[in-house]
Amino acid sequence: MSAGLRSEEDGFLAIIDTGRIGLGVYTLRPLMAGERVFVIEGAERIWQSVDDDDALANPNWICIGEHRWIDPIGPARFLNHSCEPNLAFREPREFVAIRDVAAGEELTFDYSLTEYEALWRMDCRCGAASCRGVVRAIQFLPVAVLRHRWPLLTPHFRRVAAQRKDVRPSRASPSLILD
């Protein structure tokens, strides 16, 4: 890991060239599962895509609700996608570690968990063993991945995901059954 731009009050995050896909966010100290890593800063935007160009117009924005997005500044702007992420978005504007993370490891999240624009898509270059090849909105997430990631979804994205035909409410509990 080479020197890079440091951020956050105690200096434990660094923005560094990944050597494969541009800049990324790395932790300079170990993180524990459940630990709040940082709060997203940036302006809130209202946006709804009407065509493919619109869907790709704001690649760094993070969805926080229906037609509500954050145009991030700071570390969140440099978070890369991974099909095997170590961070998840949590309301109101936090990223938390979803597993223990070693010092020097790149911090990533699954973009599909904060994307509902059906027209949006990107080729995945995460290199994970479970790489999906193409990253799309939550409506297109494979059922097995959705089942595994369900606890990480914000209420907005649970509502969006629950509209899928392969997801149905359970009469026995308030959780969902994924066919």
trRosetta pair geometry for C-beta under 8 A, 3 or more apart (Angstrom, degrees):
i j d omega theta_ij theta_ji phi_ij phi_ji
1 4 8.0 -75 171 -3 90 114
1 14 7.4 100 168 83 124 142
1 16 5.9 5 -163 175 89 171
1 26 6.0 172 -138 157 136 170
1 104 5.4 -148 -21 -143 142 88
2 16 6.1 152 63 -153 73 113
2 17 6.9 0 51 44 122 97
3 14 7.9 -112 -164 -162 40 137
3 16 7.8 -177 118 -110 16 104
4 14 4.6 110 69 170 108 101
4 15 5.1 -145 152 81 123 51
4 16 3.7 -132 -31 -84 154 71
4 17 7.2 -176 -94 -2 123 64
4 23 7.9 139 -152 -140 137 99
4 26 7.6 102 44 32 142 115
5 14 6.8 145 76 -160 44 63
5 15 4.3 -10 62 50 101 108
6 11 5.0 10 171 -145 134 84
6 13 6.8 132 -158 84 62 57
6 14 5.3 -34 -97 -100 67 76
6 15 7.8 -156 -75 14 20 75
6 28 7.8 -7 -123 -25 107 144
7 11 7.8 146 71 -118 18 45
7 13 5.0 -36 64 83 87 110
7 14 7.6 160 16 -96 75 28
7 15 6.7 52 -10 -22 115 101
7 74 5.7 139 -169 -158 151 88
7 75 5.3 -164 76 -52 147 98
8 11 6.4 -167 80 -60 84 18
8 12 6.0 -49 84 42 140 74
8 13 4.9 91 2 21 125 109
8 38 6.0 -107 -92 -98 118 118
8 75 7.1 3 -42 -28 100 135
11 28 7.0 -30 134 47 75 147
12 27 6.0 3 153 -157 93 75
12 28 5.0 -144 -156 50 52 93
12 29 4.8 -58 -140 20 115 108
13 25 5.8 -16 -167 -168 110 100
13 26 7.1 144 -157 75 58 45
13 27 6.3 -37 -99 -104 63 54
13 28 7.0 -138 -68 0 14 93
13 37 7.6 93 -74 172 123 97
13 38 6.8 -16 -36 -47 154 137
13 75 5.2 -25 150 -96 153 144
13 107 7.5 -39 -128 4 104 143
14 25 7.4 147 76 -155 40 52
14 26 5.0 -24 64 63 91 96
14 28 5.8 82 -15 -52 110 108
15 23 5.5 14 176 -177 94 120
15 24 7.4 173 -151 84 57 26
15 25 6.0 -30 -97 -96 65 63
15 26 7.9 166 -92 18 17 79
15 75 6.7 -153 -69 -114 99 69
15 78 5.0 84 -130 50 108 174
16 23 6.8 150 80 -147 21 72
16 24 6.4 -33 67 63 70 74
16 26 5.3 -10 24 4 123 126
17 22 6.9 -89 -136 -180 70 29
17 23 5.9 -53 -92 -92 48 57
17 24 7.7 68 -168 17 13 80
18 21 5.3 -8 67 46 140 75
18 22 6.4 28 24 69 105 35
18 23 6.9 128 -15 -158 87 10
18 24 4.2 64 -64 -4 110 125
18 80 7.0 19 -58 -29 154 155
18 106 6.4 37 -115 -100 106 146
20 125 7.0 -163 143 144 108 118
20 127 7.4 7 136 -34 164 138
21 24 7.3 67 74 -54 97 111
21 80 6.2 99 93 -126 135 142
21 125 5.4 153 -87 93 126 127
22 80 8.0 154 68 -84 92 118
23 78 4.8 -64 120 -144 109 118
24 78 6.0 162 -135 155 19 98
24 79 7.5 56 -152 -131 68 26
24 80 4.9 -38 -114 -10 103 120
24 106 4.8 -6 141 -144 139 118
24 107 7.5 165 165 49 93 63
24 108 7.6 -27 -156 -75 118 86
25 75 4.8 76 -115 -167 137 100
25 78 5.0 127 -48 96 89 102
25 79 5.4 -27 14 -86 127 63
25 80 7.7 -172 20 3 78 77
25 106 6.9 106 74 -161 50 68
25 107 4.5 -44 97 52 102 109
26 104 6.4 -13 -178 -159 120 29
26 105 6.7 166 -147 86 79 28
26 106 5.4 -51 -92 -97 78 52
26 107 6.7 176 -104 -3 22 84
27 30 7.4 92 127 -109 130 12
27 31 5.5 -83 -148 -26 167 114
27 37 7.5 -89 -89 -141 119 116
27 101 5.7 86 29 121 151 124
27 102 7.9 153 75 97 115 35
27 103 6.2 -109 111 -124 89 46
27 104 7.3 -47 76 6 68 20
27 105 6.0 -1 40 58 100 76
27 107 5.9 91 -33 -51 94 110
28 103 6.0 11 165 -154 28 96
28 104 7.4 56 -120 -62 39 51
29 103 5.1 -21 -130 -99 18 106
30 100 6.9 -5 -175 -175 104 93
30 101 6.6 162 -158 85 55 59
30 102 5.9 -30 -107 -133 84 35
30 103 5.2 -60 -50 -39 61 83
31 35 5.1 -144 -172 62 88 138
31 37 6.3 0 -134 -95 148 99
31 86 7.9 111 71 151 130 118
31 97 4.4 169 135 -67 122 154
31 100 6.9 168 88 -157 61 47
31 101 4.1 10 50 49 105 107
32 35 4.7 102 61 -33 75 120
32 97 6.5 139 87 75 31 143
32 100 5.8 -18 -129 -108 44 79
33 97 5.6 -121 -113 114 32 100
33 98 6.4 3 -141 160 87 21
33 99 5.1 -16 -92 -133 105 22
33 100 5.4 -55 -32 -49 87 59
34 96 6.3 -18 -160 175 27 122
34 97 6.6 -31 26 72 25 84
35 96 6.5 164 82 -156 36 78
35 97 4.8 19 51 24 87 116
36 39 7.5 12 173 -56 119 75
36 90 8.0 -98 -109 54 88 131
36 94 5.4 -56 -139 -165 104 129
36 95 7.6 111 -160 78 61 46
36 96 5.4 -47 -99 -98 49 85
37 87 6.1 -59 14 -116 151 121
37 94 7.8 131 43 179 67 82
37 95 4.9 -46 56 99 112 94
37 96 6.3 167 -2 -113 87 25
37 97 5.8 109 -53 -43 110 82
37 107 6.7 144 -176 -141 160 149
38 74 7.3 -146 158 134 144 130
38 75 5.6 82 56 54 165 135
38 76 7.2 -144 97 -50 121 90
38 94 7.4 176 96 -147 34 64
38 95 5.8 11 55 45 72 103
39 93 5.3 61 -169 100 81 98
39 94 5.5 -39 -103 -95 65 70
39 95 8.0 -170 -90 16 21 71
40 62 6.5 -94 -142 54 162 147
40 70 5.5 77 135 130 133 160
40 72 5.3 -74 -162 -113 103 109
40 74 7.6 178 -146 66 47 116
40 76 4.4 42 -120 -51 93 162
40 93 4.3 -118 49 175 92 97
40 94 7.2 -142 -3 -76 82 18
40 95 6.9 92 -49 -24 92 95
41 72 6.9 91 71 -152 49 69
41 73 5.3 -53 99 61 96 91
41 74 5.1 68 45 8 110 132
41 76 7.4 168 36 18 57 123
41 93 7.8 95 -66 148 35 140
42 70 4.9 103 79 172 113 91
42 71 4.9 -148 166 85 121 54
42 72 4.2 -134 -20 -115 153 28
42 73 4.6 154 -85 0 89 76
42 74 7.5 -134 -47 22 94 91
42 76 7.1 -108 -11 70 130 130
42 77 7.6 131 -73 -62 140 98
43 70 7.3 154 82 -154 35 59
43 71 5.0 -4 61 47 87 108
44 64 7.4 -69 -127 43 103 137
44 68 6.3 -14 -172 -167 107 92
44 69 7.0 146 -160 79 57 43
44 70 5.8 -38 -100 -97 61 64
44 71 7.8 -175 -95 11 12 79
45 58 7.5 -138 85 -148 158 165
45 61 6.6 -69 48 -128 131 133
45 68 7.6 147 78 -157 47 44
45 69 4.6 -27 65 69 95 97
45 70 7.4 153 16 -104 84 14
45 71 5.4 67 -20 -30 124 105
46 67 5.5 29 -161 143 75 100
46 68 6.4 -25 -102 -97 64 57
46 69 7.6 166 -90 22 16 84
47 54 8.0 179 177 178 103 102
47 58 6.7 -28 -169 14 175 151
47 61 7.3 8 35 159 150 171
47 67 6.1 -175 63 -164 38 72
47 69 5.5 -16 29 8 116 131
48 54 8.0 10 118 155 41 140
48 67 4.9 -31 -63 -114 93 110
49 54 3.7 156 -140 112 79 112
49 55 4.2 65 -152 -71 163 67
49 57 7.5 170 -105 16 100 110
49 117 5.0 64 18 -149 133 125
49 119 5.5 -130 120 47 140 129
49 120 7.2 155 -4 -49 165 92
50 54 5.4 80 35 6 62 159
51 54 5.2 101 52 9 63 103
51 55 7.2 -120 105 -8 35 92
51 119 6.9 163 166 -154 21 165
52 55 5.6 -56 -149 33 34 114
52 56 6.6 13 159 -4 66 109
52 119 5.3 -143 -97 178 52 119
53 56 6.3 -71 -152 46 30 98
53 57 6.4 55 148 -59 65 97
54 57 5.3 -34 -150 -9 35 125
54 119 7.3 56 72 82 88 147
55 117 4.9 166 -133 147 95 132
55 119 3.6 -145 -54 98 153 105
55 120 4.2 -152 176 -70 109 69
55 121 7.9 30 133 6 133 62
56 59 6.6 6 -172 -70 63 91
56 120 6.8 150 -70 -122 59 75
58 61 4.2 22 137 -8 116 125
58 69 6.9 75 117 145 147 161
58 71 7.1 -82 -165 -103 122 94
59 122 7.9 89 -137 -80 108 140
60 71 7.0 66 95 -152 100 62
60 72 6.1 -118 152 44 103 93
60 77 5.3 14 -168 -144 135 73
61 69 4.2 13 176 175 123 131
61 70 6.6 157 -157 73 70 42
61 71 5.5 -36 -100 -91 87 60
61 72 7.4 159 -119 -2 35 80
62 69 6.5 143 69 -160 36 75
62 70 4.9 -16 59 54 93 98
62 72 6.0 44 2 -36 114 117
62 76 6.6 -67 -19 170 143 124
62 89 6.7 172 180 -104 128 148
62 114 5.2 -12 -164 147 81 146
63 68 7.0 99 -161 81 65 59
63 69 5.4 -44 -98 -100 51 78
63 114 4.9 166 50 167 85 77
63 115 5.9 139 8 -94 131 37
63 116 6.2 -165 149 12 170 89
63 117 7.8 -174 -67 -20 141 92
63 156 7.8 -138 139 112 101 141
64 68 5.1 -69 70 113 85 104
64 69 6.6 147 12 -114 84 23
64 70 5.7 65 -25 -23 124 99
64 91 7.4 113 -159 -107 95 85
64 92 7.8 39 -161 -178 130 59
64 93 7.2 -22 -110 -94 140 76
64 114 7.7 -1 -70 -155 46 108
64 154 7.6 -33 -152 92 55 172
64 156 7.3 108 156 21 37 156
65 68 3.8 16 61 44 94 126
65 156 4.9 -145 -116 -94 57 154
66 116 7.9 -51 -108 69 60 149
66 156 6.6 -155 -34 -150 70 118
70 76 7.5 -8 112 124 126 152
70 93 6.7 109 -78 -130 159 110
72 76 3.7 -106 -164 95 152 114
72 77 4.6 -164 101 -63 100 71
73 76 7.6 44 60 52 23 97
73 77 6.1 4 -129 -36 22 128
74 77 6.5 132 64 3 35 100
75 78 6.0 -76 -161 45 46 100
75 79 6.9 64 146 -50 77 90
75 107 7.8 19 169 70 122 140
76 79 5.6 -29 -151 -6 43 118
76 95 6.9 172 -98 -27 97 132
79 87 7.1 -82 -146 63 133 145
79 95 7.4 -168 -90 -103 155 160
79 107 6.3 -62 -123 109 91 94
79 108 6.5 140 -176 -126 83 38
79 109 5.8 15 160 15 132 99
80 106 6.9 -9 41 162 120 127
80 108 5.2 -43 81 -113 77 96
80 126 7.3 155 141 -106 110 83
81 85 7.7 -68 -166 -80 48 107
81 108 6.4 57 163 -168 12 105
81 109 7.0 -55 -118 80 50 52
81 110 6.5 60 -155 -134 84 32
81 111 4.3 -44 -101 -17 120 108
81 122 7.6 141 13 81 156 131
81 124 6.6 -99 107 -126 127 89
81 126 6.0 -94 108 -71 77 116
81 135 5.7 -25 168 -83 160 166
82 85 4.7 146 70 -81 99 61
82 86 7.5 22 59 -4 145 73
82 108 3.6 64 -2 130 116 149
82 109 7.2 102 35 35 82 8
82 110 6.7 -73 75 -77 55 64
82 126 4.3 135 -124 -150 59 134
82 128 5.6 103 -173 -42 91 130
83 110 6.6 66 -122 -112 32 101
83 124 6.4 49 -42 -173 109 152
83 126 5.3 172 4 61 82 151
83 128 4.6 -150 60 57 95 138
83 130 5.1 -145 125 97 121 85
83 131 4.9 164 16 -110 145 42
83 132 5.2 163 -107 -7 135 87
83 135 7.8 -144 -75 -88 87 99
83 145 7.8 -71 -164 -124 90 136
84 126 7.3 158 27 142 76 136
84 128 4.0 163 9 -144 109 144
84 129 7.1 39 -34 38 145 77
84 130 5.7 110 -57 43 103 109
85 88 6.8 117 110 -68 134 67
85 98 6.8 59 106 34 92 132
85 108 4.8 -131 -126 107 76 86
85 109 4.6 58 -148 -130 146 32
85 110 4.7 -116 -19 -32 132 77
86 97 6.2 -19 155 -145 85 78
86 98 6.3 -168 -173 45 35 83
86 99 5.7 -88 -138 50 78 95
86 101 4.9 97 167 -92 140 115
86 105 6.8 42 8 132 171 131
86 107 6.1 -105 73 -134 110 57
86 108 6.0 80 23 47 82 75
86 109 8.0 -91 55 -77 47 56
87 95 4.7 11 -179 179 127 109
87 96 6.6 147 -152 74 74 32
87 97 6.1 -51 -98 -99 66 42
87 98 6.4 148 -129 -4 13 93
87 107 5.4 45 -27 -176 130 95
87 108 6.5 172 26 80 96 30
87 109 4.5 -66 84 -72 93 96
88 95 7.1 161 77 -151 29 65
88 96 5.9 -25 60 61 80 84
88 98 4.8 73 -12 -57 108 123
88 109 6.1 137 -99 -134 32 109
88 110 7.8 -5 -106 28 76 91
88 113 6.8 -55 -142 115 88 160
88 149 8.0 168 -113 -156 126 93
88 152 4.1 -113 -141 -157 151 116
89 94 7.3 138 -160 83 51 49
89 95 6.0 -38 -97 -97 53 70
89 109 6.4 79 -33 -171 83 157
89 113 6.6 171 29 111 105 111
89 114 5.2 57 16 -70 154 128
89 152 7.9 88 47 165 59 94
89 154 6.6 -48 108 -37 99 116
90 94 4.7 -27 68 75 93 101
90 95 7.3 145 19 -108 82 19
90 96 5.2 20 -2 -1 131 118
90 154 7.0 156 -136 -84 35 93
91 94 7.4 19 101 26 11 89
91 154 5.2 105 -37 -133 102 118
91 155 7.4 -18 -17 14 146 93
95 107 7.7 85 142 166 142 129
95 109 6.7 -111 -136 -57 116 138
97 100 7.2 52 153 -107 134 21
97 101 5.3 -122 -136 -8 126 116
98 152 6.4 -11 -107 -100 140 125
101 105 5.1 -138 -177 67 89 137
101 107 7.0 30 -160 -96 159 82
102 105 4.7 101 64 -29 77 120
108 126 7.1 104 -167 -135 158 115
109 113 7.0 -96 162 50 100 121
109 114 7.5 33 128 0 129 122
110 113 4.8 76 87 -7 99 109
110 135 7.9 -169 -169 -137 70 118
110 149 6.6 -73 55 -118 155 149
111 114 6.5 -80 -161 51 45 88
111 115 5.6 30 152 -19 81 129
111 122 7.4 9 79 38 159 126
111 135 5.3 60 62 164 117 141
112 115 5.7 -74 -130 45 30 108
112 135 5.8 -135 -53 -166 94 87
112 136 6.4 38 -110 75 105 44
112 137 6.5 128 -143 -167 73 15
112 138 5.4 127 165 -81 81 57
112 140 7.6 -112 -139 69 121 80
112 141 5.0 123 157 -82 142 110
112 145 7.8 37 83 129 151 135
113 138 6.5 79 -111 -88 30 109
113 141 8.0 58 -71 -80 61 152
113 149 6.0 -123 -90 166 121 138
113 152 6.1 -31 -149 112 151 113
113 153 6.2 -136 -157 -97 97 72
113 157 6.2 61 -176 176 61 167
114 154 7.9 54 -102 10 80 120
114 157 7.0 -81 -98 -69 41 141
115 120 5.7 -110 -176 86 125 143
115 135 8.0 84 40 149 155 99
115 136 7.6 -153 105 153 130 35
115 137 4.6 -123 122 -113 92 67
115 138 6.4 158 74 -22 64 79
116 137 5.1 91 -137 -164 21 122
116 138 5.7 -28 -93 29 72 105
116 139 6.8 85 -147 -24 69 99
116 157 7.0 -155 -61 -112 113 78
116 160 4.8 -94 -115 -145 132 158
117 120 4.1 72 87 -12 109 115
117 137 5.6 -165 61 -79 44 132
118 137 5.6 -89 -93 35 37 149
118 139 6.0 -17 -102 43 88 146
118 140 7.9 116 -139 -29 69 110
120 136 6.9 144 96 -149 70 57
120 137 5.6 97 60 -52 100 98
121 134 5.9 -3 -172 178 110 108
121 135 6.8 156 -157 82 57 53
121 136 4.8 -14 -105 -97 88 82
121 137 7.9 -75 -72 -13 66 74
122 134 7.3 161 82 -159 35 64
122 135 5.1 -11 60 57 86 102
123 133 7.3 -48 -152 166 69 57
123 134 6.1 -46 -110 -105 46 67
123 135 7.7 44 126 15 5 83
124 131 5.5 179 117 -167 128 98
124 132 5.8 87 8 63 158 76
124 133 5.7 141 43 148 108 6
124 134 6.1 -146 -5 -82 96 11
124 135 4.9 110 -69 -32 102 95
126 131 5.4 179 61 -108 97 104
127 131 6.5 90 0 -62 2 137
128 131 4.8 143 60 -58 75 78
132 135 6.5 108 71 -81 121 58
132 142 7.1 -165 -117 -10 121 116
132 145 7.5 -20 -73 -55 129 159
136 139 7.6 -74 131 64 107 75
136 140 3.9 -14 98 68 133 138
136 141 7.4 -156 76 -60 85 56
137 140 5.9 84 64 16 66 98
137 141 7.9 -95 116 -32 40 85
138 141 5.3 -25 -152 -11 48 120
138 146 7.4 100 -169 -108 84 107
138 153 7.8 87 -135 -118 146 122
138 157 5.6 160 -64 -159 170 102
138 160 5.6 85 78 109 133 122
138 161 5.3 -79 151 -76 122 91
139 160 6.9 -89 -63 159 84 100
139 161 7.5 -158 -87 -105 47 52
139 163 7.6 -37 -110 80 100 101
139 164 6.2 167 -144 -85 66 100
141 145 5.1 -116 173 87 99 116
141 146 4.7 122 105 -63 118 95
141 149 7.4 -76 171 45 151 137
141 161 7.6 -30 42 -117 124 110
142 145 4.6 83 65 9 88 106
142 146 6.9 -159 92 -8 42 88
143 146 5.5 -56 -144 38 32 112
143 147 6.2 36 156 -23 67 104
143 166 5.4 -87 -91 134 122 141
143 178 5.2 158 -167 164 99 116
143 179 6.9 -80 -139 80 151 51
144 147 5.7 -49 -148 32 30 114
144 148 6.5 26 154 -15 62 108
145 148 5.8 -59 -151 40 32 110
145 149 5.9 11 159 -3 68 116
146 149 6.1 -68 -136 50 26 98
146 150 6.3 57 158 -62 64 84
146 161 6.1 162 -154 -155 124 131
146 164 7.9 -52 -141 27 172 161
146 167 7.5 -92 135 -75 147 122
146 178 6.1 169 95 -124 111 150
147 150 6.0 -22 -153 -20 26 116
147 178 4.7 -136 -79 50 99 152
149 152 4.9 -60 -172 40 74 117
149 153 6.7 87 133 -44 87 90
150 153 5.9 -45 -157 6 39 116
150 158 7.4 73 -160 -111 79 94
150 161 7.6 -161 -113 112 81 159
150 176 7.2 -152 -140 51 142 111
150 178 7.7 -142 -61 -37 134 133
153 157 4.3 -129 -162 92 102 110
153 158 4.7 133 115 -60 128 77
153 161 6.5 -67 -130 2 164 142
154 157 5.1 82 53 16 75 100
154 158 7.1 -135 95 -9 36 88
155 158 5.6 -53 -145 33 33 114
155 159 6.6 34 157 -20 65 102
156 159 5.9 -58 -159 33 30 110
156 160 6.6 26 149 -16 66 106
157 160 5.3 -45 -142 37 42 114
157 161 6.0 42 157 -18 69 105
158 161 5.8 -55 -142 42 29 109
158 162 6.1 35 155 -27 64 109
158 176 7.9 -179 -167 -16 96 135
159 162 5.7 -54 -145 32 28 114
159 163 7.2 35 153 -27 58 99
160 163 6.1 -55 -168 19 34 113
161 164 5.9 -28 -175 -5 50 115
161 167 6.0 91 146 -32 77 172
161 176 8.0 178 113 53 104 171
162 167 5.4 -125 -131 120 40 131
162 169 7.4 41 -160 -65 116 80
162 176 6.0 -139 -109 -95 93 145
163 167 7.6 34 47 64 21 119
164 167 4.4 73 66 12 98 107
166 178 6.4 37 136 -164 89 71
166 179 4.7 -121 -162 56 75 98
167 176 5.4 4 -172 172 99 135
167 177 7.4 156 -156 81 52 47
167 178 5.5 -21 -103 -106 76 71
167 179 7.4 -138 -72 11 29 81
168 176 6.9 148 75 -162 30 86
168 177 5.5 -22 67 64 82 96
168 179 7.0 47 5 -31 105 105
169 176 6.2 -66 -106 -113 40 72
169 177 7.5 44 133 17 11 86
170 173 5.1 5 98 52 128 72
170 174 7.6 -2 63 54 96 3
170 175 5.6 9 27 77 133 70
170 176 6.2 173 -13 -132 94 19
170 177 4.8 111 -72 -30 96 99
